[in-house]
Amino acid sequence: MNQPQKAAVPPAIRPGRAITGMSAILLPFLADGSIDWAAFEAHVVRTSSAGLLPAVNMDTGYVQLLDKATVAQVLDRTATLTGGRFVAGAYVADSPGDHHDQSALLRAALAIRDHGGTPVVFPSHGLGALSEPDWATAHATVGSEVGNFIGFELGEMFVPYGRIVGLDTYRALMEIPECIGAKHSSLSRQLEWDRLRLRDELRPDFMVLTGNDLAIDMAMWGSDYLLGLSTFAPAEFALRDRLWLSGDPAFHELNDLLQYLGQFTFRPPVPGYRHDAAMFFQLRGWASSDMTPTGAARRPEGDREVLADIVRRLESWA
C-alpha cells in the first residue's frame, strides 16, 4: 500500500525583509449600475499613496465583465493618476473551446505597456487549454514582443478557466528574462513554498507574488503579493509591511485582523469577495453603493454586520 507523500519542509522565514505590495483595485459601481469613476480614481490614489502598486483590470476590477471601451478607460485614468506606476491585467475575452489568440494577448499587453504600466498575463480559456510547453512559449512571446511582464497562475475556485502549472513549467516561466514575477493564486501554502524554494535556487530577483488571500502571511517566507484582499485596506496592509520590515511584533496582531477579513470574505463561492469589498467600501465611506455589475456573485446582507465590526477594529490602527 502506498504511503501518503510527506510535504516538504517550508523555506526559512525571512524577518526584516522589505515586502513589495501590489493591490488589485476594486471597480466601484453607482446604484444605477454605472461605474463610480470618482470612487475608482480616489481608490487608485489612496492605494498608491499608501505605498502599494495599483493593479487594475484584474479579477477584483471585474475585467471579465467589462467591455473594451471600459477596459481602455480604466487604463487611461490609472496612467494619468499614477504616472505609469501600475500593473494591469492583459485579458483576452474568449469562450470555452476557443483556440489561444496570441495576437489578442499581445495587443492587450502592448496597450498596458504603452500606458507606462506592466502587463499581467491574465488567464483565458485558450491560454489555459494549451499544453504546458506551449503555455510557457506563449509567455516567452509576450516577453520578446512587449518587454517586462508578470505571469499569473489562478486557481479554478476564482474562475473556471484558471490554471496552476507544474513546477517544471513554472521553472520555464522563471527562465524568461522579461518575466519579473508571477502571481500565484492556488490558495495552497505548499505549492507556493515550492515556488519560493525554486526562486531562491534559480533566480532570487524573481517576485513570487502571493495571491493567497487565505494566507497573507506568506510574506514571512519571502513572497511578495498581488492581492484582492488588500483593496479593502491598502493603508493597513502597507502598515503591516512596515511592521515586518522593522521587526515590530505588532505585525502579527494586524496581520491576524487582516487575515480574519480574508477568511471571511474569500469563503466559497470565492468570487463573492468582490461584493464584500463593495460593502466594505460603502462602510468606510469610499463609495456610495455596494452595487456590482451584472453577472457578479453577491453576498447575503448579513455580511454587512461582520464587515462593520472589522471596519471598527481597523480604525484602532489608523
Secondary structure, 3 states (H helix, E strand, C coil): CCCCCCCCCCCCCCCCCCCCEEEECCCCECCCCCECHHHHHHHHHHHHHHCCEEEECCHHHCHHHCCHHHHHHHHHHHHHHHCCCCEEEECCCCCCCCCCCHHHHHHHHHHHHHCCCEEEECCCHHHHHCCHHHHHHHHHHHHHHHCCEEEEEECCCCCCCCECCCHHHHHHHHCCCCEEEEEEECCCHHHHHHHHHHHHHHCCCCEEEECCCCCHHHHHHCCEEEECHHHHCHHHHHHHHHHHHHCCCHHHHHHHHHHHHHHHHCCCCHHHHHHHHHHHHHHHCCCCCCECCCCCCCCCCCHHHHHHHHHHHHHCCC
